[in-house]
Amino acid sequence: MDFIKRLSDELHLAPVRVEAAVRLIDEGNTIPFIARYRKEMTGALDDTELRDLSERLSYLRALGKRADEVASLIEAQGALSPELASSIREAETLAALEDLYRPYRPKRRTRASIAKERGLLPLADILWEQFPKTDPKAEAARFTGEEVPDTEAALAGAMDILAERIADDADIRGRLRKQIESSGTVVCEGDASKESVYSGYCDFSEEVRRIAGHRVLAIDRGEREEFLKVHIRVDAEKLCREIDGRVLARRPSKCGELVALAVRDAWARLLFPSLEREVRAGLTERAAKGAIRVFKENLHQLLLTPPLRGQTVMGLDPAYRTGCKIAVVDPTGKVLDTAVVYPTPPQNKKEEARRVLTGLIERHGVTVVSIGNGTASGESEQFIAELIAARPELGLSYAVVSEAGASVYSASKLAAEEFPQFDLTLRSAVSIARRLQDPLAELVKIEPKAIGVGQYQHDMPQKELSESLEGVVEDCVNAVGVDLNTASASLLGYVAGLGKAVAKNIVAYREENGVFRSRTELLKVPKLGKKAFEQCAGFLRIPGSPDVLENTGVHPESYAAARGLLAACGYDEADASGGVDLSEKMKEQGLSRLAEKLGAGEMTLADIAQELKKPGRDMRESLPAPVLRTSVLSIGDLIPGMELTGTVRNIIDFGAFVDIGVHQDGLVHISQMSNRFVRHPLDVVRVGDVVKVWVLAVDESRKRISLTMKKPENPA
């Protein structure tokens, strides 16, 4: 298989770019490194494009390997014709390949195999020819004996062979599969009298080709939990006539009548049950891929939420009976103090809690409270809002953050190593505080699928989900860059070319030898060789280094080009320490001439100039900042038409959940996102976006809030 041509055609990329990307991947280069530092070779393919290419390359290679295996297995049976070998080589999917192999695959004993054992294959071949003058019963009489007592048994066995032959035909299977996918209907049945989240699917049907991925995943789960019965409805006779057209002779015959009966048997007993499973599996696979895509987008945006720099933050992990756990962390994330207060039911010790928190706020200069959104979050938020109103001179504000995965982190070995002196709940409070300070640095400590910005994550292929989300974290960490002298081992572990073991070695080296003074010092770290250095160096920063390039995304391999560019534009490194804009002087001299003079690519020089414009820049600073509040609304305060500002917390196939300062997030349905048609919510919003919304409806009893992003004619 010509992988380069196939990938080039499928991804609409120049073959030379695809070939370069494949070679770089095969040489062991990481996706972030290729995307950032090998742009000239790949035509500036970004992380997402490279990961898609890599994933498709793996699939095509697996397909090619399986094609070789299938060809060898069939050849060993002496049945590999040139035509079949060509079909195997040209198969575009694993499903099509397995269809070709199906007739030759070793099977358990079937009705057809038993009939063959009884010597009825020649009779089946006679019927298959469908000669008008052939008398089926007369032919069948020649095959009777001890195991085949009469002509009826002989014909029945021969028809079993024909039914299996029809069901194993790759062309027939492929055509019928497409017919079911284009004209079939998914039908769900259930007991509507039973209260369930699946009640809406008790009498549900939708065309296979139109059914949304989130509905497929919901239906699958409802079936697994035995609340729903699901099947695909098709026009069986129409599809049988489709088979007739492939196997029946044009001239009528008695043998043809028997073949037509074998067609109906093949359809009902062998083809439809198998194809129904395959089509449903295909729906589930596509739905899972779509859900993973949305999860990846959500996670990407969440991880790139701007940090809250220079703030001392109080983390509050809400609870009822066991009290709210408090942790105060300084702007660097260092824990300054902890406490437990009981402002919520059943204890309601609000005065004591107010006294304790006020003392912590004044003593440590707390400016922001980060409140977890779990149990008792609403009461805790109300308590903090009352504290702010009573003591405005404190200059305090608060934000509610997702605590998804906080309990996973707090119970982890990593958290125990980081905070051996704290119990699980206090570790969780620390995590909640740090999530507001620097979401990326804190969330990398948690398994990505536990972060809580997906849907049906437990129903997806876990290996594929984990690999996809790990890739997102890796891309985000490397896009932002990492402070080599302060980053945790968890954060360093996601830097291109490093891993958990080498990341721990870096931290150990730093603790033993002090801060890194240059990137090249990394080569002294155990198990960090030249290849790992090449991959990671550009993504690691050393703020405060006398060499300004050490605090930029400029790779050490391009330091000479960077210094040459500065000199060509009339600057030196001292000038660059505060940032220099080289764009005009580069334009005057011509980028292509500079590239030729300095021996560097034009894209590389453009990236170097961007880095020198603002050394140490954090690309997250240009994204929407977290919304800080000083007062709280309750769901009872909401009225239709009310205008609010909220933050997008999660995106799903049919809409987005928005935090509007009420304990319960509101849903903006996809139909309420714009006055124009919206194909998917991701086309309009991203996690972390600050949006203006209006209340559509409120159901207090069910704690449901419906919002719209379309301004009403008469807002409240």
Secondary structure, DSSP 8 states (H G I E B T S, - for coil): --HHHHHHHHHT--HHHHHHHHHHHHTT--HHHHHHH-HHHHTS--HHHHHHHHHHHHHHHHHHHHHHHHHHHHHHTT---HHHHHHHHH--SHHHHHHHHGGGS-----HHHHHHHTT-HHHHHHHHH--TT--HHHHHHTT-SSS--SHHHHHHHHHHHHHHHHHT-HHHHHHHHHHHHHH-EEEEEE-TTS--TTGGGTEEEEETTT--HHHHHHHHHHHHTTSEEEEEE--HHHHHHHHHHHHS-SS--HHHHHHHHHHHHIIIIIIHHHHHHHHHHHHHHHHHHHHHHHHHHHHHHHHTS---TT--EEEEE--STT-EEEEEE-TTS-EEEEEEE--STTT--HHHHHHHHHHHHHHHT--EEEEE-STTHHHHHHHHHHHHHH-GGG--EEEEE--TTHHHHHTSHHHHHH-TTS-HHHHHHHHHHHHHH-HHHHHTTS-GGGSS--SSGGGS-HHHHHHHHHHHHHHHHHHH-EETTT--HHHHTTSTT--HHHHHHHHHHHHHH-S-SSGGGGGGSTT--HHHHHHHGGGEE-TT-SSGGGGSS--GGGHHHHHHHHHHTT--HHHHTT----HHHHHHH-HHHHHHHHT--HHHHHHHHHHHHSTT--GGGGS-----BSS---GGG--TT-EEEEEEEEEETTEEEEE-SSSS-EEEEGGGS-SS--S-GGGT--TT-EEEEEEEEEETTTTEEEEESS--SS--
